[in-house]
Every structure is written in C-alpha cells, then in structure tokens.
Amino acid sequence: MTELSLVRPTVRPVPSSPALPTPDLRTLVPGAPRYEQVTIDELGTPLADVTFVVVDLETTGGSPKDNAITEIGAVKVRGGVVLGEFQTLVDPGCEIPPYISVLTGITSMMVAAAPRIGAVLPGFLEFARGAVLVAHNAPFDLGFLKAACAESGLAWPAAASVDTAVLARRLLTRDEVPNCKLATLAPYFRATTSPTHRALDDAKATVDVLHGLFERLGPLGITSLEELTSLIRLRCSPAEK
C-alpha cells in the first residue's frame, strides 16, 4: 500500500482555458418565470463576473451533530473558466463506519495522517474568500462546514450560496430527467468527470452541472447573480417536490 502524506491540503491554480461557448438561447424552459429587460444600472452583478467556489464533502454520516468531515474538494470558477482546485482528506477524529468506506472508498487508515478539520478550515476559507459558494444539496455540505467552523472558533463568511439541486428543479422537467441527483444530472449535462463519492470528483461534476444549468438561464433573461438567487428562492411547485 502506498504511504500517504496528507499534512497539507492540495491547492493548485489551473492554467487558463477557453471560456464555455455562448449558451443556446433557442429553447425556453416551460413553466419558469420570465424577467423584464432593465437598464444597465439595474442589472446587478453579471454571472460571467462572479467567482464561484463549488464544494463537496465526504463525511462519516448524515448529520453534523454526530458526524465529521473526512474529505473536502472544491473548484473555483469564473466566466466558465476553472481558476483553481482545493482538495484534502480530513482526520474525523473517529473510526469511519465500514458502510461509509464502501460508499466513498475512504478508510480510517487513509485519514490517519490527514490534518484535523480545525487545521484545514483556514485554508479552505481563504480559497473561497469573496466567492459565491455552490454545492449540490447545499444544506448538507454547508451545514457541515458551518458546524465545523463553530466548533473551531472560526467565523463563517457571509457568502451567497447556490444549490444546484434546487436550481435543477427550477429549470428541468421530469420529461428531461427522472430526478435531480448529481449522478443523474452529470451524464445528462455530459460532465467530463463522473461523480464517484469522492469530494473533488463530485465538485468537478457539479461544476459541469452548474454550467449546464446556466445555459438554461439565458432564455429567461436571467443574467445576474441577484436574478439567479431570486429564482432559487421561489417557492417550488408540487411538480418540483
């Protein structure tokens, strides 16, 4: 078995790559709200200018009250271009349940030399500083991160967030996808990375899902962060539940 050296998170910039192609504006999204054209001063923050940090966690269980983080993976993007990545295993301070190891492939032996969450969080918070946080089923991932910050005596940043699961329910129909799980959306949007229940892979898959969903926003006239967050906050219809 290869010996792991996991004292520090892996944070690396990604070389510039071409931005995503212009979204196809020919297909309207049935049943979604439309927005009136406004003046330049009223447009808000253009989505192309917003820095997003897409984050995914692996944990020892489903609740931050009784469980802990075992891996953090994050990808920073702006204007369709990947700017950097963050990845680290985390020592949860307890044994990882066997069924979790089967699901994620992360074992107690793998995290034995990894840093504790209190040592990891400052680096992650710096990586995400000033960005809008994105996660698939955001209450889970952000809930664990907020709880970990509280336990570590660190302030949680007042950052906006986007839940790609909620956004998908706003923009996709049951005729297009049977559900809005990441494992369903990733192949639908032809993600270049498949979800594997490993944090960085799932974060990369979520980036592609986010960009695929963004292509659906143009026909609705949604071009700013403020309009996007308003769409996400709309009360869902019975068909979306």
Helices and strands as residue ranges (DSSP letters): E 10-13, G 40-42, G 47-49, E 51-59, E 69-78, E 81-89, H 98-104, H 108-111, H 117-128, E 132-135, H 138-152, E 161-163, H 164-171, H 182-188, H 199-214, G 218-220, H 225-233, G 238-240
